[in-house]
Amino acid sequence: MASANSTYGQKESTDQNFDFMFKILIIGNSSVGKTSFLFRYADDSFTPAFVSTVGIDFKVKTIYRNDKRIKLQIWLESGSELDG
């Protein structure tokens, strides 16, 4: 992972200045740590207790790799639809 100068927030989600953009969807059963993973990777933060995600959540992160600016849109779908 190459994350040197990352910025976050609403401004970045509308920023059109990037070389590549990837949309990533994280899915899985409920209570397996998808939200924790998303916050840890996108914000470099960890909270030991999260309220279950309802619906969809997303974060935007910009990384720099080989002098290219790469915008990641990371989408998280709640796991309740996957549970029987």
C-alpha positions as CSV (number, residue, x, y, z in Angstrom):
1,M,0.0,0.0,0.0
2,A,1.4,3.3,-1.0
3,S,-0.3,6.1,0.9
4,A,1.9,9.1,1.4
5,N,-0.2,12.2,1.0
6,S,-3.9,11.2,1.4
7,T,-6.7,13.7,2.0
8,Y,-10.3,12.9,2.9
9,G,-13.7,14.4,2.9
10,Q,-16.4,15.6,0.7
11,K,-14.2,17.8,-1.4
12,E,-12.2,14.8,-2.5
13,S,-15.2,12.8,-3.5
14,T,-16.0,15.4,-6.2
15,D,-12.3,16.0,-7.2
16,Q,-11.8,15.1,-10.8
17,N,-8.0,15.5,-10.8
18,F,-6.8,11.9,-10.9
19,D,-5.1,9.5,-13.3
20,F,-7.1,6.4,-12.4
21,M,-10.3,5.7,-10.4
22,F,-11.3,2.3,-9.0
23,K,-14.7,1.5,-7.4
24,I,-14.4,-1.2,-4.8
25,L,-17.4,-3.0,-3.2
26,I,-16.9,-4.8,0.1
27,I,-19.5,-7.4,0.8
28,G,-19.8,-10.1,3.4
29,N,-21.8,-11.5,6.3
30,S,-22.9,-9.2,9.1
31,S,-20.5,-8.6,12.0
32,V,-17.3,-9.7,10.3
33,G,-15.5,-6.4,10.3
34,K,-16.2,-4.8,7.0
35,T,-16.9,-1.3,8.6
36,S,-13.8,-1.6,10.8
37,F,-11.7,-2.5,7.7
38,L,-13.1,0.5,5.7
39,F,-12.4,3.0,8.5
40,R,-9.0,1.6,9.2
41,Y,-7.9,1.7,5.6
42,A,-9.6,5.0,4.6
43,D,-9.1,7.0,7.7
44,D,-6.4,5.1,9.6
45,S,-8.7,5.0,12.6
46,F,-10.1,2.2,14.7
47,T,-13.1,2.1,17.0
48,P,-13.7,-1.1,18.9
49,A,-17.5,-0.8,18.8
50,F,-19.5,0.1,15.7
51,V,-23.2,0.2,15.1
52,S,-24.2,-2.2,12.3
53,T,-24.2,-0.6,8.9
54,V,-27.7,-0.1,7.5
55,G,-27.8,0.0,3.7
56,I,-24.6,1.3,2.0
57,D,-21.7,3.4,3.2
58,F,-18.7,4.6,1.3
59,K,-15.4,6.4,1.7
60,V,-13.0,8.0,-0.8
61,K,-9.3,7.7,-0.6
62,T,-6.6,9.0,-2.9
63,I,-3.3,7.1,-3.1
64,Y,-0.1,7.8,-5.1
65,R,1.7,5.0,-6.9
66,N,4.4,5.4,-9.5
67,D,3.8,9.2,-9.8
68,K,0.1,8.5,-10.6
69,R,-2.8,9.7,-8.5
70,I,-5.3,6.9,-7.9
71,K,-8.8,7.6,-6.5
72,L,-10.5,4.8,-4.7
73,Q,-14.2,4.8,-4.1
74,I,-14.7,2.1,-1.5
75,W,-18.3,1.0,-1.1
76,L,-19.6,-1.1,1.8
77,E,-22.8,-3.0,1.7
78,S,-24.4,-4.1,4.9
79,G,-24.2,-7.9,5.5
80,S,-27.8,-8.3,6.6
81,E,-28.9,-9.3,3.1
82,L,-26.4,-12.1,3.0
83,D,-27.5,-13.7,6.3
84,G,-30.1,-16.4,6.0
